[in-house]
């Protein structure tokens, strides 16, 4: 219990505790405490604004200067905060406003892109010549084709150049239009033959009377993509190679599908080599053979010629009037048999007769035309490697053992049946059992916890808040806290120190309540302090007063 009773410089009654505490500090302590409080306030404000900083995301990147300026002007009009990435390659806005901003900009036609299409035709000015109109139309058509080609997923940028000759009715042979396309692909992307052909036909179909052969496509490395360097031969060779690879992959897949269920997935490797004949051959044969067996020959044509001369009748009898008479009219039966030609009516009189017969028979002839198919397999060679089997020994340890020869022979028979083995064609199948060498995975070098990316990112995110709190703690402990302690401690005067030395026993007797330094005293406490001071300064007077109280007398 404090027994210090001294004469204090008490503040006025209208002063509060803070003013009383500040009055105990000197000028240097006040400045130091004020700077500390200002530093704490600044750190609190910085932490508040850092906590409210939005998460920025990319709105658009790789924009041209024209589009970038238009988008920035529109963002300013819409009161949307924005900033640039390092180098100005992208425009960033708060993450919660990305989609809304894109939709609002798209409704206004932004970004338009650096390529202009048929919107150039909307800006026709008065007095434009025919040449300027044709040039504007050509630029618009090139822009529309460029936009269409850039919509492909593999194309990063494109440029289209059209050569549209001026059609003149006085020329007998009109020059045909042509086009050239320059493509810039995304890193790691390529275009196959079908996609290149699609671009060629897209450009050729967009320009009247343009032949697809007049379209040239070049990539950013200067490689011609629309046609092979040596014409159609290279394209044919590529198709042959692709067809051969498809056949080999088909047989390889068949072998794996047949053997993997027996030895397990990953325990068999197979390769098939196919010798494919792409030559075109056509042969024609004609065969003549006599009639087979006893079948009569087929008569193609027959000609019979018969010729007969009748004999002359000689006059006979006695000359006279009867013999000079003309012969009587001959009669012949209607349905009777005719007399043979060249035969006189008298059987004993003979004449001359000739008969010719020509018969042409069909010749047995066979004409055969054989056209051999292209892409026939001339020979197949299959190589199969099967891994050793994994079995557990008596101790439970897994070991590898070779496949029995009879089972290996069964696998060989399966492979032969799978690929359609033909001995006369020269096919070959070889199945080998060997131990697969499994590469050991690379040992991962342990990374110190403070070097791990997630920990480094966490440290970066916490660096500013932790640093700010540390600085605030230093300011609080080094500048503000000492001043606060000084404000709470009472001011001790020399009289109080002297009183502590001269009368400690009396203080212990008179002081029953502890003193609250630095706070304004109530009226009762102040009277008690005055009574204690009077008892210390004039103990005889105090003794007389107490004695008069005891005796019931009025004090002097």
C-alpha positions as CSV (number, residue, x, y, z in Angstrom):
1,X,0.0,0.0,0.0
2,X,1.5,3.3,-1.0
3,X,2.1,5.7,1.9
4,X,3.3,8.6,-0.2
5,X,1.6,11.9,0.9
6,X,3.1,14.9,-0.7
7,X,2.1,18.3,-2.0
8,X,1.0,17.7,-5.6
9,X,0.4,20.1,-8.5
10,X,-3.1,19.0,-9.0
11,X,-4.8,19.8,-12.4
12,X,-7.9,22.0,-12.5
13,X,-11.2,20.3,-12.1
14,X,-12.2,20.8,-15.6
15,X,-9.2,19.0,-17.1
16,X,-9.7,15.3,-17.9
17,X,-7.4,12.3,-17.4
18,X,-5.9,12.5,-20.9
19,X,-4.9,16.2,-20.4
20,X,-3.5,15.3,-17.1
21,X,-1.4,12.5,-18.6
22,X,-0.1,14.7,-21.4
23,X,0.8,17.4,-19.0
24,X,3.3,15.0,-17.4
25,X,5.2,14.5,-20.7
26,X,7.9,16.8,-21.9
27,X,8.2,18.2,-25.5
28,X,10.4,15.4,-26.9
29,X,8.1,12.7,-25.5
30,X,5.1,14.4,-26.9
31,X,6.7,14.6,-30.4
32,X,7.8,11.0,-30.2
33,X,4.4,9.7,-29.2
34,X,2.7,11.8,-31.9
35,X,4.9,10.4,-34.6
36,X,4.2,6.9,-33.4
37,X,0.5,7.4,-33.4
38,X,0.7,8.9,-36.9
39,X,2.7,5.9,-38.1
40,X,0.2,3.5,-36.7
41,X,-2.6,5.3,-38.4
42,X,-0.8,5.3,-41.8
43,X,-0.1,1.6,-41.5
44,X,-3.8,0.9,-40.7
45,X,-5.0,2.9,-43.7
46,X,-2.5,1.1,-46.0
47,X,-3.7,-2.3,-44.8
48,X,-7.3,-1.3,-45.3
49,X,-6.7,-0.2,-48.9
50,X,-4.5,-3.2,-49.7
51,X,-7.3,-5.5,-48.4
52,X,-9.8,-3.8,-50.7
53,X,-7.5,-4.0,-53.8
54,X,-9.4,-5.9,-56.6
55,X,-8.1,-9.0,-58.4
56,X,-7.2,-8.0,-61.9
57,X,-7.7,-10.2,-64.9
58,X,-7.0,-9.8,-68.6
59,X,-9.8,-8.2,-70.7
60,X,-8.1,-8.2,-74.1
61,X,-4.6,-8.9,-75.2
62,X,-2.6,-8.4,-78.4
63,X,-4.7,-5.5,-79.5
64,X,-3.7,-3.0,-82.1
65,X,-3.1,0.7,-81.2
66,X,-6.4,1.7,-82.8
67,X,-8.5,-0.9,-81.0
68,X,-6.6,-0.3,-77.7
69,X,-7.3,3.4,-77.8
70,X,-11.0,2.9,-78.6
71,X,-11.4,0.4,-75.7
72,X,-9.6,2.6,-73.2
73,X,-11.9,5.5,-74.2
74,X,-15.0,3.4,-73.8
75,X,-13.8,2.0,-70.4
76,X,-13.3,5.6,-69.2
77,X,-16.8,6.4,-70.3
78,X,-18.2,3.4,-68.5
79,X,-16.2,4.3,-65.3
80,X,-14.5,0.9,-65.3
81,X,-11.0,0.9,-63.7
82,X,-8.2,-0.6,-65.9
83,X,-4.5,-1.0,-66.0
84,X,-1.9,-2.3,-68.4
85,X,0.4,-5.3,-68.0
86,X,4.1,-4.9,-68.2
87,X,4.9,-3.9,-71.8
88,X,1.3,-2.8,-72.5
89,X,0.5,-6.1,-74.2
90,X,-2.9,-6.5,-72.4
91,X,-5.6,-4.5,-70.8
92,X,-6.7,-5.6,-67.3
93,X,-9.9,-4.9,-65.4
94,X,-11.2,-6.2,-62.0
95,X,-12.1,-9.9,-62.1
96,X,-15.8,-9.3,-61.3
97,X,-16.2,-7.0,-64.2
98,X,-14.5,-8.9,-67.0
99,X,-17.6,-10.6,-68.6
100,X,-19.9,-7.7,-68.1
101,X,-17.3,-5.3,-69.7
102,X,-16.8,-7.7,-72.7
103,X,-20.5,-7.9,-73.4
104,X,-20.9,-4.2,-73.2
105,X,-17.9,-3.6,-75.5
106,X,-19.1,-6.3,-78.0
107,X,-22.5,-4.5,-78.2
108,X,-20.6,-1.5,-79.5
109,X,-18.6,-3.5,-82.0
110,X,-15.3,-3.5,-80.0
111,X,-12.7,-4.7,-80.6
112,X,-13.0,-4.3,-84.4
113,X,-9.6,-5.8,-85.1
114,X,-6.9,-4.4,-87.2
115,X,-8.6,-5.9,-90.3
116,X,-11.3,-4.0,-92.0
117,X,-14.0,-5.7,-94.1
118,X,-16.9,-4.5,-96.1
119,X,-17.5,-1.7,-93.7
120,X,-15.0,0.3,-95.8
121,X,-17.8,0.5,-98.4
122,X,-19.9,2.5,-95.9
123,X,-17.4,5.4,-96.0
124,X,-17.8,6.1,-99.7
125,X,-17.2,9.8,-100.3
126,X,-18.6,12.0,-103.0
127,X,-16.5,12.1,-106.1
128,X,-14.8,8.7,-105.7
129,X,-13.5,7.4,-109.0
130,X,-14.2,3.9,-110.4
131,X,-10.6,2.8,-109.7
132,X,-11.0,3.9,-106.0
133,X,-14.3,2.0,-105.8
134,X,-12.7,-1.2,-107.2
135,X,-9.8,-0.8,-104.8
136,X,-12.1,-0.3,-101.8
137,X,-14.1,-3.4,-102.8
138,X,-10.9,-5.4,-103.1
139,X,-9.7,-4.3,-99.7
140,X,-13.0,-5.1,-98.1
141,X,-13.1,-8.6,-99.7
142,X,-9.5,-9.3,-98.5
143,X,-10.5,-8.2,-95.0
144,X,-13.6,-10.5,-94.9
145,X,-11.5,-13.4,-96.1
146,X,-8.9,-12.7,-93.5
147,X,-11.5,-12.6,-90.7
148,X,-12.9,-16.0,-91.9
149,X,-9.4,-17.6,-92.0
150,X,-8.5,-16.2,-88.6
151,X,-11.5,-17.9,-87.1
152,X,-9.8,-21.3,-87.5
153,X,-8.4,-22.5,-84.2
154,X,-4.9,-23.2,-85.5
155,X,-4.5,-19.8,-87.2
156,X,-3.2,-16.9,-85.2
157,X,-3.0,-14.3,-88.0
158,X,-3.6,-14.2,-91.7
159,X,-3.2,-11.9,-94.7
160,X,-4.9,-12.3,-98.0
161,X,-3.8,-10.7,-101.3
162,X,-6.1,-10.8,-104.2
163,X,-5.2,-10.1,-107.8
164,X,-8.4,-9.1,-109.6
165,X,-7.6,-8.2,-113.2
166,X,-9.8,-5.6,-114.9
167,X,-12.2,-7.5,-117.2
168,X,-12.4,-6.0,-120.7
169,X,-14.8,-7.1,-123.3
170,X,-12.4,-6.3,-126.1
171,X,-9.9,-9.0,-125.1
172,X,-10.5,-12.4,-126.5
173,X,-8.7,-14.2,-123.6
174,X,-9.5,-12.7,-120.2
175,X,-6.9,-13.0,-117.4
176,X,-8.2,-15.1,-114.5
177,X,-8.0,-13.8,-110.8
178,X,-5.5,-15.3,-108.3
179,X,-4.9,-15.1,-104.6
180,X,-2.1,-15.5,-102.1
181,X,-2.6,-16.3,-98.4
182,X,0.0,-15.8,-95.7
183,X,-0.7,-17.7,-92.4
184,X,0.8,-17.4,-89.0
185,X,0.0,-20.4,-86.9
186,X,-0.2,-20.7,-83.1
187,X,3.0,-22.2,-81.5
188,X,2.8,-26.0,-81.7
189,X,-0.1,-26.0,-84.2
190,X,-0.2,-27.4,-87.7
191,X,-2.6,-27.7,-90.6
192,X,-3.4,-31.0,-92.3
193,X,-4.1,-31.5,-96.0
194,X,-7.9,-31.3,-95.5
195,X,-7.7,-27.9,-93.7
196,X,-5.4,-26.5,-96.3
197,X,-7.7,-27.6,-99.1
198,X,-10.6,-26.1,-97.1
199,X,-8.8,-22.7,-97.1
200,X,-8.1,-22.9,-100.8
201,X,-11.7,-23.6,-101.7
202,X,-12.9,-20.9,-99.3
203,X,-10.8,-18.3,-101.1
204,X,-11.6,-19.7,-104.6
205,X,-15.4,-19.8,-103.9
206,X,-15.4,-16.2,-102.6
207,X,-14.0,-14.7,-105.8
208,X,-15.8,-15.2,-109.1
209,X,-14.1,-17.3,-111.8
210,X,-11.2,-18.1,-109.6
211,X,-9.6,-21.5,-110.1
212,X,-8.5,-23.3,-106.8
213,X,-5.2,-24.0,-108.5
214,X,-4.6,-20.2,-108.6
215,X,-4.6,-20.0,-104.8
216,X,-1.3,-20.1,-103.0
217,X,-0.9,-20.6,-99.2
218,X,2.3,-19.8,-97.5
219,X,3.2,-20.0,-93.7
220,X,5.3,-17.5,-91.8
221,X,8.4,-19.6,-92.5
222,X,7.9,-19.3,-96.2
223,X,6.9,-22.9,-96.8
224,X,4.3,-23.5,-99.6
225,X,1.4,-25.3,-98.1
226,X,-1.2,-25.4,-100.9
227,X,0.9,-27.7,-103.2
228,X,3.9,-30.0,-102.8
229,X,7.2,-28.8,-104.2
230,X,7.3,-31.4,-107.0
231,X,3.7,-31.4,-107.9
232,X,1.3,-34.3,-107.7
233,X,4.0,-36.9,-107.4
234,X,4.8,-35.9,-103.9
235,X,1.1,-35.9,-103.0
236,X,0.8,-39.4,-104.4
237,X,3.8,-40.6,-102.5
238,X,2.4,-39.2,-99.3
239,X,-0.9,-41.0,-99.8
240,X,1.0,-44.3,-100.5
241,X,3.0,-43.8,-97.3
242,X,-0.1,-43.1,-95.2
243,X,-1.9,-46.1,-96.7
244,X,1.1,-48.4,-95.8
245,X,1.2,-47.0,-92.3
246,X,-2.6,-47.6,-91.9
247,X,-2.1,-51.3,-92.9
248,X,0.8,-51.7,-90.5
249,X,-1.1,-50.1,-87.6
250,X,-4.1,-52.3,-88.4
251,X,-2.1,-55.5,-88.2
252,X,-0.2,-54.3,-85.1
253,X,-3.5,-53.5,-83.3
254,X,-4.8,-56.9,-84.1
255,X,-1.8,-58.7,-82.7
256,X,-1.9,-56.6,-79.5
257,X,-5.6,-57.3,-79.1
258,X,-5.0,-61.0,-79.4
259,X,-1.9,-61.4,-77.2
260,X,-2.5,-58.8,-74.4
261,X,-5.3,-60.8,-72.7
262,X,-2.8,-63.7,-72.4
263,X,0.3,-61.9,-71.0
264,X,-1.3,-58.6,-69.7
265,X,-1.3,-55.1,-70.9
266,X,2.1,-53.6,-71.4
267,X,3.8,-57.0,-71.5
268,X,3.9,-57.3,-75.3
269,X,5.3,-55.2,-78.1
270,X,4.6,-55.8,-81.8
271,X,5.7,-54.3,-85.1
272,X,4.4,-55.2,-88.6
273,X,6.1,-54.2,-91.8
274,X,4.1,-54.4,-95.0
275,X,5.4,-54.5,-98.5
276,X,2.6,-53.0,-100.6
277,X,2.5,-53.0,-104.4
278,X,1.2,-49.8,-105.9
279,X,1.9,-50.6,-109.5
280,X,-0.9,-50.6,-112.1
281,X,-0.9,-53.6,-114.5
282,X,-3.4,-54.5,-117.2
283,X,-3.1,-57.6,-119.5
284,X,-5.2,-58.9,-122.4
285,X,-5.1,-62.5,-123.7
286,X,-6.9,-64.2,-126.6
287,X,-7.0,-68.1,-126.8
288,X,-8.2,-70.3,-129.8
289,X,-9.1,-73.9,-128.9
290,X,-10.8,-76.7,-130.9
291,X,-14.2,-78.0,-130.0
292,X,-14.0,-80.0,-126.8
293,X,-15.5,-83.5,-126.8
294,X,-18.1,-84.7,-129.2
295,X,-20.0,-81.5,-129.4
296,X,-20.7,-80.4,-133.0
297,X,-19.2,-77.2,-134.3
298,X,-21.3,-74.1,-134.6
299,X,-22.0,-73.2,-138.3
300,X,-21.3,-69.6,-138.9
301,X,-22.3,-69.6,-142.7
302,X,-23.1,-72.2,-145.4
303,X,-23.2,-71.8,-149.2
304,X,-24.4,-74.5,-151.7
305,X,-24.1,-74.0,-155.6
306,X,-25.7,-76.6,-158.0
307,X,-25.5,-76.4,-161.8
308,X,-27.0,-78.9,-164.4
309,X,-27.3,-78.9,-168.3
310,X,-30.1,-81.1,-170.0
311,X,-29.3,-83.4,-173.0
312,X,-30.4,-82.3,-176.6
313,X,-33.1,-84.5,-178.3
314,X,-32.0,-85.8,-181.7
315,X,-34.6,-86.0,-184.6
316,X,-35.7,-89.4,-185.5
317,X,-38.2,-91.1,-187.9
318,X,-39.0,-90.6,-191.5
319,X,-38.8,-87.1,-192.6
320,X,-42.1,-85.8,-193.6
321,X,-45.0,-83.7,-192.5
322,X,-45.4,-85.4,-189.2
323,X,-41.9,-84.9,-188.1
324,X,-42.0,-81.3,-188.9
325,X,-44.8,-80.7,-186.4
326,X,-43.9,-78.7,-183.2
327,X,-43.8,-80.7,-180.0
328,X,-46.9,-81.0,-177.9
329,X,-47.4,-78.9,-174.7
330,X,-45.7,-80.5,-171.7
331,X,-47.6,-81.4,-168.7
332,X,-46.4,-81.8,-165.2
333,X,-48.2,-82.7,-161.9
334,X,-48.7,-79.9,-159.5
335,X,-47.8,-81.7,-156.4
336,X,-45.6,-84.4,-157.9
337,X,-41.9,-84.6,-157.7
338,X,-40.0,-82.5,-160.2
339,X,-37.8,-84.0,-162.7
340,X,-34.1,-83.7,-161.9
341,X,-32.3,-80.9,-163.6
342,X,-30.2,-81.7,-166.5
343,X,-32.1,-85.0,-167.0
344,X,-34.0,-85.6,-170.1
345,X,-37.5,-86.8,-170.0
346,X,-36.2,-90.1,-171.2
347,X,-34.3,-91.9,-168.6
348,X,-31.9,-93.3,-171.1
349,X,-30.7,-89.9,-172.2
350,X,-28.1,-88.5,-169.7
351,X,-26.9,-84.8,-169.2
352,X,-24.1,-82.9,-167.2
353,X,-24.5,-81.9,-163.4
354,X,-22.2,-79.8,-160.9
355,X,-22.7,-79.3,-157.1
356,X,-20.6,-77.0,-154.7
357,X,-21.0,-76.7,-150.9
358,X,-19.1,-74.2,-148.6
359,X,-19.6,-74.3,-144.8
360,X,-18.0,-71.8,-142.4
361,X,-17.8,-72.9,-138.7
362,X,-17.3,-70.5,-135.6
363,X,-13.8,-70.4,-134.1
364,X,-13.5,-71.2,-130.4
365,X,-11.8,-68.0,-129.1
366,X,-11.4,-66.6,-125.5
367,X,-10.4,-62.9,-124.9
368,X,-9.4,-62.1,-121.3
369,X,-8.5,-58.6,-119.9
370,X,-6.9,-58.5,-116.4
371,X,-6.4,-55.2,-114.5
372,X,-4.5,-55.8,-111.3
373,X,-5.6,-53.8,-108.2
374,X,-3.3,-51.2,-106.8
375,X,-2.2,-51.4,-103.2
376,X,-2.0,-55.1,-102.8
377,X,0.1,-56.6,-100.0
378,X,3.0,-58.5,-101.4
379,X,4.6,-59.5,-98.1
380,X,4.1,-59.1,-94.4
381,X,6.7,-59.3,-91.7
382,X,5.7,-59.4,-88.0
383,X,8.0,-59.1,-85.0
384,X,6.6,-59.7,-81.5
385,X,8.4,-59.5,-78.2
386,X,6.7,-60.9,-75.0
387,X,7.8,-60.1,-71.5
388,X,8.6,-62.8,-69.0
389,X,5.9,-63.9,-66.6
390,X,5.8,-62.6,-63.1
391,X,5.2,-65.3,-60.4
392,X,5.6,-65.5,-56.7
393,X,8.0,-68.0,-55.2
394,X,7.7,-70.0,-52.0
395,X,8.8,-67.0,-49.9
396,X,6.2,-64.7,-51.5
397,X,8.8,-62.7,-53.5
398,X,7.8,-61.9,-57.1
399,X,10.2,-63.2,-59.7
400,X,10.2,-63.4,-63.5
401,X,10.2,-66.7,-65.4
402,X,10.4,-67.5,-69.1
403,X,7.3,-68.5,-71.0
404,X,7.2,-72.3,-71.8
405,X,8.1,-73.1,-75.5
406,X,4.8,-74.8,-76.1
407,X,2.9,-71.7,-75.0
408,X,5.2,-69.5,-77.1
409,X,4.5,-71.7,-80.1
410,X,0.8,-71.2,-79.5
411,X,1.3,-67.5,-79.5
412,X,3.1,-67.7,-82.8
413,X,0.3,-69.6,-84.3
414,X,-2.2,-67.0,-83.1
415,X,-0.1,-64.2,-84.6
416,X,0.0,-66.0,-87.9
417,X,-3.7,-66.5,-88.0
418,X,-4.3,-62.9,-87.0
419,X,-2.3,-61.4,-89.9
420,X,-3.4,-63.9,-92.5
421,X,0.0,-65.7,-92.9
422,X,0.7,-67.0,-96.4
423,X,3.7,-69.1,-97.0
424,X,3.7,-68.7,-100.8
425,X,3.7,-65.0,-100.3
426,X,6.8,-65.1,-98.3
427,X,5.3,-63.8,-95.0
428,X,7.4,-64.0,-91.8
429,X,6.4,-64.1,-88.1
430,X,8.9,-64.1,-85.2
431,X,7.8,-64.2,-81.6
432,X,10.5,-63.8,-78.9
433,X,10.3,-64.0,-75.2
434,X,12.6,-61.6,-73.3
435,X,12.8,-59.6,-70.1
436,X,11.6,-56.0,-70.5
437,X,14.0,-53.4,-69.2
438,X,11.9,-51.0,-67.1
439,X,13.6,-47.7,-66.7
440,X,13.8,-46.5,-63.1
441,X,12.0,-43.2,-62.5
442,X,14.2,-40.3,-62.0
443,X,14.8,-39.6,-58.3
444,X,13.1,-36.4,-57.3
445,X,15.5,-34.0,-55.6
446,X,13.7,-32.8,-52.5
447,X,13.1,-29.1,-52.6
448,X,13.5,-27.1,-49.4
449,X,10.2,-26.0,-48.0
450,X,11.2,-22.3,-48.4
451,X,11.9,-22.9,-52.1
452,X,8.6,-24.6,-53.0
453,X,6.5,-22.5,-55.3
454,X,3.4,-22.5,-53.2
455,X,5.3,-21.5,-50.1
456,X,7.1,-18.7,-52.0
457,X,3.8,-17.5,-53.4
458,X,2.3,-17.5,-49.9
459,X,5.3,-15.6,-48.6
460,X,4.9,-13.0,-51.3
461,X,1.3,-12.6,-50.4
462,X,2.0,-12.3,-46.7
463,X,5.1,-10.2,-46.9
464,X,3.4,-6.9,-47.0
465,X,0.8,-7.5,-44.2
466,X,3.3,-9.2,-41.9
467,X,5.9,-6.5,-42.6
468,X,3.3,-3.8,-41.9
469,X,2.3,-5.4,-38.7
470,X,5.9,-5.8,-37.6
471,X,6.6,-2.1,-38.2
472,X,3.4,-1.2,-36.4
473,X,4.5,-3.3,-33.4
474,X,7.9,-1.7,-33.3
475,X,6.3,1.8,-33.4
476,X,3.9,0.8,-30.7
477,X,6.5,-0.7,-28.4
478,X,9.2,1.9,-29.1
479,X,7.4,5.1,-29.4
480,X,3.8,4.9,-28.2
481,X,4.0,2.6,-25.2
482,X,6.7,4.5,-23.3
483,X,4.6,7.7,-23.6
484,X,1.5,5.9,-22.3
485,X,3.5,4.6,-19.3
486,X,4.7,8.1,-18.5
487,X,1.1,9.4,-18.7
488,X,-0.1,6.8,-16.1
489,X,2.7,7.5,-13.6
490,X,2.2,10.3,-11.0
491,X,4.6,13.2,-10.7
492,X,6.7,12.8,-7.5
493,X,8.1,16.1,-6.0
494,X,11.0,16.6,-3.6
495,X,8.6,17.3,-0.7
496,X,7.1,13.8,-1.2
497,X,10.5,12.2,-1.2
498,X,11.5,14.0,2.0
499,X,8.2,12.9,3.7
500,X,9.0,9.3,2.8
501,X,12.3,9.5,4.5
502,X,11.2,11.4,7.7
503,X,7.9,9.8,8.7
504,X,7.4,6.4,7.3
505,X,5.7,5.0,10.5
506,X,3.1,7.8,10.5
507,X,2.3,7.3,6.9
508,X,1.7,3.7,7.5
509,X,-0.8,4.5,10.3
510,X,-2.6,7.4,8.6
511,X,-2.8,6.1,5.1
512,X,-5.6,3.5,4.9
513,X,-6.4,3.9,1.2
514,X,-4.0,3.7,-1.7
515,X,-3.5,6.8,-3.7
516,X,-4.5,6.9,-7.4
517,X,-1.9,9.0,-9.1
518,X,-2.7,11.0,-12.1
519,X,-6.4,11.1,-11.5
520,X,-8.4,14.1,-10.0
521,X,-9.2,13.5,-6.3
522,X,-12.7,13.6,-4.9
523,X,-13.5,16.2,-2.2
524,X,-13.4,13.6,0.6
525,X,-10.0,12.4,-0.4
526,X,-8.7,15.9,-0.7
527,X,-9.8,16.7,2.9
528,X,-8.2,13.5,4.2
529,X,-5.0,14.5,2.5
530,X,-5.1,17.9,4.1
531,X,-5.8,16.3,7.6
532,X,-2.8,14.0,7.1
533,X,-0.6,17.0,6.1
534,X,-1.8,18.9,9.2
535,X,-1.0,15.9,11.4
536,X,2.5,15.7,10.1
537,X,3.2,19.4,10.3
538,X,1.6,20.1,13.7
539,X,1.0,16.9,15.6
540,X,0.3,18.8,18.9
541,X,-2.6,20.7,17.4
542,X,-4.0,17.5,16.0
543,X,-3.7,15.8,19.4
544,X,-5.5,18.7,21.1
545,X,-8.3,18.5,18.6
546,X,-8.7,14.8,19.1
547,X,-8.6,15.3,22.9
548,X,-11.3,17.9,22.8
549,X,-13.4,15.5,20.7
550,X,-13.1,12.9,23.3
551,X,-13.9,15.2,26.1
552,X,-16.9,16.7,24.3
553,X,-15.4,20.2,24.3
554,X,-15.7,22.6,21.3
555,X,-12.4,22.8,19.4
556,X,-10.4,26.0,19.8
